[in-house]
């Protein structure tokens, strides 16, 4: 398996997202310019210019026509995927950290950071079919003093919103009323900040990664803990194969300690775990710094990783990957 090295960002990667067909890969980084690539050969298609702060997160609509991005410049923007023009800007009073389209793309959930006296918040916005009709008013704003929310996604049938972040607790909210429905148990939950959260392809469970050097698999409706995957370094990114029972974790130590280790020490590999047995089955080395973003192609035949080193690495699996036996 030879990786394709994609160099387009000047600064560390923050997020990776494939479209539903799996032919396009969107990358966000601290260099203000979200970028879109061909997912098969890693060719750069274009960049989305308009933010003037780090871009933390993105999502793409089901028909691959719209892109939404959240940035440290205190805005979230809607873009036309093909032309690269931005259609609308949502302005906030603090950095926009996480964005996620609902099923059907009629709503988006956007989280904003605690900043200058503002607490963190989860905003639900209507997304108009026609950009000319787009407004910036929120359907709901969910607030609860809880530190930074690193990720918020829609639950089944858009009935709930699942959020997780710095206070290490996962919360499930009713998206209609804004009421808090469930919180993860402190005893079995993460012990440090949750950095990443990804849903399974069927939407029945989700995976969280944390600075406590573990990843956990949860039932999306009941918030029951299903599995825990232990590693020896803080986890910054998690993803799940849509095809096989594989979980991938990426991370690394704090930025302050990065220069003290050699990349060959294998500190920055993407680690593969058996989803059921919770055992490590392999790793993919390559990045010269912590892995900040991971994404699986929806067809399960390739995955990509984004690092502190500014590179996106695209890995197409060899045929024998699909026959790994434990």
Rosetta blueprint (number, residue, H / E / L):
1 X L
2 X L
3 X E
4 X E
5 X E
6 X E
7 X E
8 X L
9 X L
10 X L
11 X L
12 X L
13 X E
14 X E
15 X E
16 X E
17 X E
18 X E
19 X L
20 X L
21 X L
22 X L
23 X L
24 X E
25 X E
26 X E
27 X E
28 X E
29 X E
30 X L
31 X L
32 X L
33 X L
34 X E
35 X E
36 X E
37 X E
38 X E
39 X L
40 X L
41 X L
42 X L
43 X L
44 X E
45 X E
46 X E
47 X E
48 X E
49 X L
50 X L
51 X L
52 X L
53 X L
54 X L
55 X E
56 X E
57 X E
58 X E
59 X E
60 X E
61 X L
62 X L
63 X L
64 X L
65 X L
66 X E
67 X E
68 X E
69 X E
70 X E
71 X E
72 X L
73 X L
74 X L
75 X E
76 X E
77 X E
78 X E
79 X E
80 X E
81 X L
82 X L
83 X L
84 X L
85 X L
86 X E
87 X E
88 X E
89 X E
90 X E
91 X E
92 X L
93 X L
94 X L
95 X L
96 X E
97 X E
98 X E
99 X E
100 X E
101 X E
102 X L
103 X L
104 X L
105 X L
106 X L
107 X E
108 X E
109 X E
110 X E
111 X E
112 X E
113 X L
114 X L
115 X E
116 X L
117 X L
118 X E
119 X L
120 X L
121 X E
122 X E
123 X E
124 X E
125 X E
126 X E
127 X L
128 X L
129 X L
130 X L
131 X H
132 X H
133 X H
134 X L
135 X L
136 X L
137 X L
138 X E
139 X E
140 X E
141 X E
142 X E
143 X E
144 X L
145 X L
146 X L
147 X L
148 X L
149 X E
150 X E
151 X E
152 X E
153 X E
154 X E
155 X L
156 X H
157 X H
158 X H
159 X L
160 X E
161 X E
162 X E
163 X E
164 X E
165 X E
166 X L
167 X L
168 X L
169 X L
170 X L
171 X E
172 X E
173 X E
174 X E
175 X L
176 X L
177 X L
178 X L
179 X L
180 X E
181 X E
182 X E
183 X E
184 X L
185 X L
186 X L
187 X L
188 X L
189 X L
190 X L
191 X L
192 X L
193 X L
194 X E
195 X E
196 X E
197 X E
198 X E
199 X E
200 X L
201 X L
202 X L
203 X L
204 X L
205 X E
206 X E
207 X E
208 X E
209 X E
210 X E
211 X L
212 X L
213 X L
214 X E
215 X E
216 X E
217 X E
218 X E
219 X E
220 X L
221 X L
222 X L
223 X L
224 X L
225 X E
226 X E
227 X E
228 X E
229 X E
230 X E
231 X L
232 X L
233 X L
234 X L
235 X E
236 X E
237 X E
238 X E
239 X E
240 X E
241 X L
242 X L
243 X L
244 X L
245 X L
246 X E
247 X E
248 X E
249 X E
250 X E
251 X E
252 X L
253 X L
254 X L
255 X H
256 X H
257 X H
258 X H
259 X H
260 X H
261 X L
262 X L
263 X H
264 X H
265 X H
266 X L
267 X L
268 X L
269 X L
270 X E
271 X E
272 X E
273 X E
274 X E
275 X L
276 X L
277 X L
278 X L
279 X L
280 X E
281 X E
282 X E
283 X E
284 X E
285 X L
286 X L
287 X L
288 X L
289 X L
290 X L
291 X E
292 X E
293 X E
294 X E
295 X E
296 X E
297 X L
298 X L
299 X L
300 X L
301 X L
302 X E
303 X E
304 X E
305 X E
306 X E
307 X E
308 X L
309 X L
310 X L
311 X E
312 X E
313 X E
314 X E
315 X E
316 X E
317 X L
318 X L
319 X H
320 X H
321 X H
322 X H
323 X H
324 X L
325 X L
326 X L
